[in-house]
């Protein structure tokens, strides 16, 4: 409470501005009431929805509340807002002619939104009275429960939970006074005069309401505010109110504008509903996905990439955010050695983030970079918890999207791109595990490339002459470790002097395709630098801290690049196991479409890709198009096939005029598909 009592308040603003607004409001209201009374109060018919009952009333006199009272006292006590000819309408606003009328309570979306919107005005009144702030906007949260009010505070006040009792006391006072929500229409000039002391309201009038013929203003108690309405009848309907949280915001949501304070609130027509809501909030906190995810080691968030989440291996293949604060890249060394190849941007950052409720106390702009590689993010994954020697080696795989700002002239189809996916992985291990892990990666690369039909060469790329990080002793040790691993692998290799990464030596794998062209795809890098720069460690058997070694590996490299290489390597003729078009069913005519669909369904359910051609074209054209696509299997069905439950099989490589095409049962066909898939044929 001390924080509330000692905060400086702009008393001059309060003592001059609020009486002025009330005076102007009452003067305009008196004029409009006089005009209203002079209008003809002839009979009108009011059709109640949804029942269609018709009530009698008088134009410019009868209000929706009058009709509610006629129906029942219970309805009048719960009626919050109405709809007149399907337009939301204050309960105490006179009807203007024959109309339809529907009345809403808190159990409707219309009633609930109006209730919370009106509660925002009551909150604004309390804030203005308690702190002398300049109110900005106070909407209800249409996609969630509750409401908030933004305001500019004298003396740069930062609101927090300690201020809530004072605010809630101001709201309770307004509720006890049963303040009616009163409505007037003003001109733009009248609005500007009324709110001349609040530059935020003046901006709203000049910018947002400039084209309006008239502007609506509401009053409840001491608060006079711009608002289209409608509102509840009076403040006494709000019988339960609670401040939920406070946070920083910017006027118009722009970081170059004034810094504001936002107070969130919730309200209900009775205390039971409020208690139930607060209980549900507390209950939800126990099962909040952020808490459970942390407890179950599924994911985490880091200050270097607020609003983005890392997935641990238990939640998925590890996934890390796409952009990070440049502080991460400074730690890793990329900012110094690789920034020209990065896409950078300025991002509004929450300077203080509550990990559970995601609200902020201040915001500023900081430089971020789209990640060109995954390794620094994986260091954060390793760093997220205490690691034991028993866990090592830890292998982290991440098919994350990467961005590199390649020169325009360097771009080349899918082999040199700016946005790509890499089969990236990092192994964190002990020094005595390096040899075995490197050999395991080389064996994996050998296994994959044999399946693709690639031959390959191995190169050991050593320390660059100039751009590198770390000391020479560490570099020499890393290079010797890789030399030993290559010797143990048993295949020829050569030195590629000076072509290592800036943080460590690497083994580059150059593949040769069917046309004897060479491509650098897979890579294996040994890194002692990043673990040191990120201060990574694990607990040894002796309960001491020791630094892990980091191994970077990619087998395919860029998925886009590998896709392009494979497409050219196979000359567009994909093997069945890898084919994007494995089979197509072609019916001789529409008479056999039903059987063709049955065949397609059986193949699809066996988890193979299959299309169907039911068009009215000739079978020759269907087969010609399928060969050109090209589908590996073209399955023709007609009367004979539908009768025997078979398909006539034409392979993609069969000559166009082949006549002796085999017929196969669906089971036999699926067995052949399985054989080719299992054996990578």
N, C-alpha and C positions, 0 to 999 in steps of 0.2 A: 504493500500500500504506500510505502514511502516514495517509491518511484512515481506514483500518481500524484501525490500531494505536492511534491516539489518541482514538478515540471512547469516551466514558464508558460503562461497562457496569454494570448493576445487579447487582453481585456478590452482594449480600445476597439478592436474589430468587432467583438461581441456586442459591446454596449451601443455601437452606432449602427452596425449593419443589420442586425436582426430586427430591431424596432422599425427601421426604415422599410425592410421587406414586408413586414407584417402590415405596416401602414398602407403601403402601395397595394398589397393584396386586398385588404379590406375595402379600400376606396374602389378598386375595380370590381370587386365582388358585389358591393352595394349597387353599383350602376347596373350590373348584369342581372341582379335579382329584381331590380325595378323594371328592367326591360322584360324579364320573364313574366312578371305579374301582369304586365299590360297586354300580353298576348292572349288570344282567344283560348279559353279552356273548354272547348267543345268535346262531346263524348267521343271516345275511341274504343275499338275492340282489341283485346289482347289475347292472342292464342297461345295457350301454355303448351310447351313441348316437354316430353314427347307425347303427352296424352291427347292433345288437341282440344282441351277444355277452353272455352272462351270466357274471359272476364271483361267487365265494363270498367272504364277508367276515364280520366280527363287529360286532354292534351296539355303539356307543359306543367302538369301538376302531379299526376299519379306517378309514383316511383315503383321500381321492382320490389322494394321493401314493403310498400303498401300492399302489393299483391301477395307477398310471402306471408304477411300478417293475416290477411284474409283466409289463406289456406290453413295455416296452423302456427301456433306460437313456437312449436319446436322447429319448424322450417325457418322462421324468422331468426331464431337464435343461432342457427347453424349456417344461414345463407351468407356467403362471402362475396360473391360476384354473380352477375347475370350475363346472358347473351341476348341481345335485342336484334332481331333479324340477322342472327349469326355474327354479330359484332359484340365483343366484350364490353360490358356496361357497368358503371357503378350502381350499387344497390340503391343509393339515395339520389341518383340523377333522374330528373323527370323524363318521362317518355314523350316523344315528339309526334306520335301519330299511331294509326293502326299498325300492329306489329306482332311478331312472334316473340315469345319470351321463354327462356330456360334459365333455371336457377341452379347454381353450383355451390356445393359445400367442400370441405377439405378432402373428401374422399374422391374428388375428381382432379384431373390434371389442371383444369382451368382454375379451380378453387385453390389448389395447393400452390400453383405458381403465383397467383395473386396474393395469397397469404404471405408467401416468402418475399415477394416484391415489396409489400407494405411493411414487412418486418425490416427490410433493408432501410426504408425511410426512418423507421423508429430508431434503428441503430445509428443512422446518420445524425439524427437529432441529438442522441446521447453523445456522440463523438464531438459534435460541434459545441455543445454546451460544456462538456468536460474539459476539452483541450483547445477550444478556439481555433480549430483547423478549418481549412478551406476545402469543402467537399467537392469531389470530382464526379464519379459515377457510382451507382449502387444497384446493380442488377441482381435478380435471382439467378441461380445456376440451373439453367433449363435442362442440362444433361445430368444433373446430380441433385442431391438434397441440399437445401439451404440457400445462402446468399452471401454477398460481401459488400463492403463499401470502401472505395479508394479515397484518400484525402491527403492533402499537403499540410504538414504540421510545422508550426512555428518552433524554431530552435532545433530543427532536425531530430525530432523525437523518434526513437525506435521502439515501437510497441512490442510487448511480449505478454506472457501469461500473467505477470504481476499487475497489469493494467485492467485485466478482465473484470474483477469485482467492481471497480469504479464504473466501467462501461455498463455492466449489467444492472447496476443500481440506477443509472440514468434511464435505461430502458424500462425498468420496473416503475419508475416515477411516471413516465409517459403513459404506461399501460393503466396505472391507477387513475389517471386523470381522464380516461375515456375520451381522448382527443379524437374528434371526427376528422375523416379525410375529406377535405373540401377542394373543389375543382373550379378553376376559372380559365377563360381563354384570353390571351393577351396578344398584342401586336409585337413585332420584332423590336420596335423602339421601346415599348414598355418593358419587354424582357431585358433588354440591354440596360435600362435604367434600374430595374429591380436587382440585377445581378452585377452591377458595375464594379463592385468591390471584389469580385471573384473572377480572375482572368480565365479560369478553366471553364466556368459556365458561359462567359462571354465568347470564348472560342467555340463552344458547342452551338450557341445561337448563331454566330457568324458563319460557321462552316457547315455544321450538320443540319441546321434548321433554316438556312438562308432562303430556300425555295418554298417554305411553308407559308400559307396564307395567314394562319394563326398558330399560336404556340400554347400548349397546355401547361398549366402550373398547378401544383397541388400544395396544400398546407396540412400539416398535422402538428398541433401545438406551436412551438416556436420555429419549427422547420418549414421553410418555404422553398420548394425545389421544382426545377424543370422535370416534367415527367408526362408521358403520353397516357399513363394509367392503364387500366382502372385500378382501384384500390378497395380494400375491405371497408366496411362501414365506419369502424372506429378502432382505436388502439386496444380497447379492452378485450378484443377477440384473441389477442396474443397472450395467452395465459402461461406459457412456458417458453423461456428464451435462454440460450447459452452461447457464449463466444467459444469458438472452436480453435482458432489459431490466428496468428498475425504474421505477415510477411512483407517483404519489399516488393515494389512494382514501379513501373515507369508510366508517366502520362502518355496515353495513346499507345502504350506498349513499346515505345521507342527509347533506346538507351541514351540518346542525345537530348532527351527531354527531362522534365523535372522528376526527381525521385519522390515516390509516394509511399505511404504505408497502407496496407490492405488488411482489414479485419474481416474474418469469415465468421458467420453465425448460423445457428439453426433455431427454429421455433416451431411450436405446436399449439393446438387449441387447448391442450390439457397436459398436466405434468406426467401422466402415465405414458403418453406417447413419447415425450422427451426422454423419460427414464429408459423406455424400451430401446429408443434409438441409441442413446449413449451406451447402454449395455451391449447392443449389437456391434457398436464401434469397438468397444473393449474386447469383445469376443472375436471380432474380425482381426484385431491386432495379433491374437494368438496364432491365427492361421494365415497371416499375411504372407503372400508368396515370397516376399523379400527375406523374411525371417526363416521360413521353412527351407527356402532354397539355400540359404547360408548354412543352416543346421545340417542339411542333407548333402552339403558340398556339391550343389548343382551349378551354382553361378554366383557371381559377385560383381560389384561396381567399384570403379576406381576414380579418384579425383582427376586423373589425367584425361578421362573421357566421360564426364558427367552426362547422364541420360542415356548411356550405352552400357551394355552388359556383356560380361565374359561368361561363357558356358564352360564348366569343367567337363572332364570326360564322362562323368556319371550322368550329366544332363543331356549330352549329345556328343557327336564329334565336337571337339573343342571349337568354340566360335568366339572371336574377339571383335571389338568394335571397329568401325571403318575409319574413324578419325580420332586423333589424340591431340591434346595440348602439346605445343612445341617443346614444353619442358621435358616431355618423354623423349623426344628426338634429340634434345640437347644431352640428356643423360646417356642415350645410346651412341651418340656421336654422329647420327645421321644429319643433324642440323648443320654441323660443321663440314661434313664431307659429301652430303647427298642432297642438300636442300634445293639446288637448282633443278633436280629431277622430281621434286614433289609439288603437288597441288596444295597451296596454303590458303587459308581463309580466316577472317575475323569472326569470332563466335561470342555471343553474349553468354557469360558464364555465371552460374550461381556461386557467389563467393563463400556462402555458408549454406550447406545443404543438409537438411535433416534426413538421414538415411531411411527413416520409416515413412514420414509424411511428405517428403519431397517439397518442402517449402524453403524459402530463402530469406535472408535478412538483408542482403545487398547483392548487386549485380554489376559486373563490368565486362569489357570486351577484351578477349585475349586471342592470340594467334594459335590456330590449330593447323594440323596437316593431315590430309588423307593418307592412310598408311600405304607405303610402297612395298612393304614386306611385313611379315607377321612376328618376326623374332622379338622386338622389344615388348610387344603385347604378351607374348608367351613367357617372357621374364616376369611380368606382373602376375601371370597365372601361377608360376612357381612360387613367387614371393607372397602369395595371398595367405599362406599358412605355414606353420612350422613343419619342416620336412625332416624325416629320419633317413639314415643310411639304409634302413630296411626297405624303403620305398623305391630306392634307386636301382636300375635306371627308370626315370619317368619319361614316357614317350607321349608327346602331344601333337596331334594331327589337326589341321585347320584348313578347310577349303574356303578360305575367306576371299572376299573381293579386294583386289589391290589396284592402286592407281599410280602410274608413273608418267611424269610430264615429258614424254619423248618429243624431240624436235619434229616438226611437221614433215620435214624431208626424210626423216628416219622411219616414218610409219610405212608399213608394208603388209597389206591384207591382214590376216590373222596371225602372222608370224612376228610382227612388231606392232604392239598396240599400246594404248594408254590405260585401258581398263581391262583387267583380266583376273582369272581365278587360278590359283596355284595349289598343287597338292603338297602343301607346305607341312613340314613336321620338324619338331625339335626334340632332341634327346638330352636330358639332364642326367649325367652319370658321374661316377667316381673316376679318378684318374686311372685306376687299374682296370676299369671296365671299357676304356676307350677302344682298345684293339678289337675286342669281341663285338662291340656295337657297330664299329665301322665295317667290319667284315659282314655283319648281319645286313647292313644297308646295301653293301655291294652285292651280296647274294640276292637280295630282293630286286635290285635293279636288273641283274642278270636274268632272273626268272621272268620279269615283265617283258624285257626287250626280246627274249627268245620267242615269247608268244607272239609278239608283233612281227617277228621275222627280221629284226634289226641286227646288224653287227655294230660293234662300238669300239672306241678307243678310250684309254684312260690317260688323263693328264693331271699332274700335281702342280697346281698354280700357287706360287710362293709369294712372299711379302712384296707389295708394291714399293717402288723406289721412294716415293714422297708421301702420298696420302695414306697414312695408316695410323692406328692408335695402339698404345701399349708399348712395352719395352722389347728389345731385341732378344733377350733371354727367353721370354715367353713365346715369341714367334719361333725361335729356333726349336724349342721343345715341341711345339705343335706340329711343325713341319716334319720333324723326326718321327713323331707318332704316326703321322699319315704315311710316311715312307714305309714304316714297318708294317702297317696294315695292308698296304698295297702289295708288298712282297709276300705276305701271308695269303693274300687272295689268289695269287698264282697266275695272274694274267699280265701281259706286257703293259708297261706304262712309261710315260716320258715326263720330263720336267717342263713346265710352262712358266718360265721365270718372270716374276714381277706382276702376274695377272691375278693374284689373290684378292679377296675382298679386303676392305680397309680394316676389318676387325679380326681377320684370321685367314690362314691358308685354306685351300679347298681342292677337292678332287672334281675335275670337270669330266663329264662323260659325253663324248661326241659320237652321235649315232650316224650310221650310213643306211639310207633307204634302198629300195629296190633299184633305183636309178643311180646308185653310188654317190648320191649327194650327201653332204655332211651337215649335221645340225647339232648345236649344243643344247641339250634338254635337261638331263638329270644333273644334279650337283650334290656334293657332300662337303660340308665345311666344318672345320674344327675351330672352336671359339673359346678362348680363355678370357677375352676382353669384356664381353657383355656381362657375364656373371660378376666380374669385378666391378664394373661401372654401376650395376644395379644392386651391388652388395648382397648377392644371393649366397645362401649358405644352407647346410644341412647339419644335423646332429650326428656325430660319429658314434662308433661303438664305445668310445671312451668318454662319451658325453661332452665332446668338444665340438666347436663350430668349424666347418671346413667348406671351402668353395667348390661347387660342382663344375664339371666341364660341360660345355654346351656343344652339341652336334647339330648342325643345320642339314636337312636333307630334303630333296625333291626328286621324285622318280620321273614323273611326266614333265615336270616344270610347269610352264603356263599350259593350262588345259586348252586354251584357244590355239596356241602354237602347235601343240601335239595333235590336235584335231586336224589342222591344216596339213601337217606332215603326214599323218596317217591317210588322209584322203588322197594325197598325191602318191604316197607309197603304194597304196592298193589300186591306184589309177582309177578311183571311183568305184571299183568293184569290191565292195565290202565283204569280208567273210561272214558267214551266217551268224556266228555268235556275237558279232559286233554290229551287224547291219541295222540301220534305222528303218529299213523296209524288208522284213523277213519273208512275208508271204502276202499274197492277194488271192481272193476267191473270185473267179469270173463265171457268171452264169450264162448258159447258152441263150436263154431268153427269160422273160419275166415269169414264165411258168415255173421256173426252178429257183426263184428268188428265196422262197421259204427254206429250201434245203441249203442254199448258199449261206443264208443267215445262220442256220444250225451249225454248219461247218465252221463259220467264222467264230461263233460263240464257243465251240469246243476248243479251238486253237487259242482264243483269247484267255479262256479260263485256265489253260495250261501255261499262261504267262509268256506268250510269244506275241510279237507285233504282227497283226494281220489286218488288212483292209478288205473291202468288198466292192466289186464293180457290178452294179445292177442296171446299168444304163441300157438303152435300147439299141446301142451300136452293135455291129457285127462282132463275132468272137475274134476274128482276125485283128480288128482294130483294138479291141480290148487287150489282147495278148501283146500286140506291138507296143502299145503305150506302157504296159507293165514291164516289158523288157527294157524299154528306154528309161524307166524310172530310177534305177532298176531294182525290181524285187528278186530276191533269191529264188523263191518258189512261186510259180503261177499255177494255181489249182483250178482246173476247169470242171464244172459240174453241169450235167444235163439229165436227160431221162434215164440213161443207163446208170449213171452215178447215183442219182436219187433213189433208184430201185435197189441197188446193191449196197448202198451206204459207203461208197468209196469216192475218191477224187482222181481225176486224171492229172498227172504231175508233169509239168514242163519246168525245167530248170532254166535259170537266167542264161547259162552258157550254152544251152542246146541250140543247134542251128535252126534257123527260122522254118525250114521245110521238113523238120523231122516228123515222121509219121508214127513210128513205133513207141509212142509215149506210154510209160508204165501207169497202171492203175494201182492205188494203194488204199488200204483202209485207214481211217483216221488214227487208230491206235498205232499202226505201223509208221504212219507219217510222224506222229508225235515222238515215237521211239527214235526215229532218225534225227529229228530236231534235237532231242536230248543228247544224243551221241555227239552231234556237232558242237553243241554248246559246251558240254563237259570237256571236250578235247580241243576247244578253241579253233574250230574249223570253219 
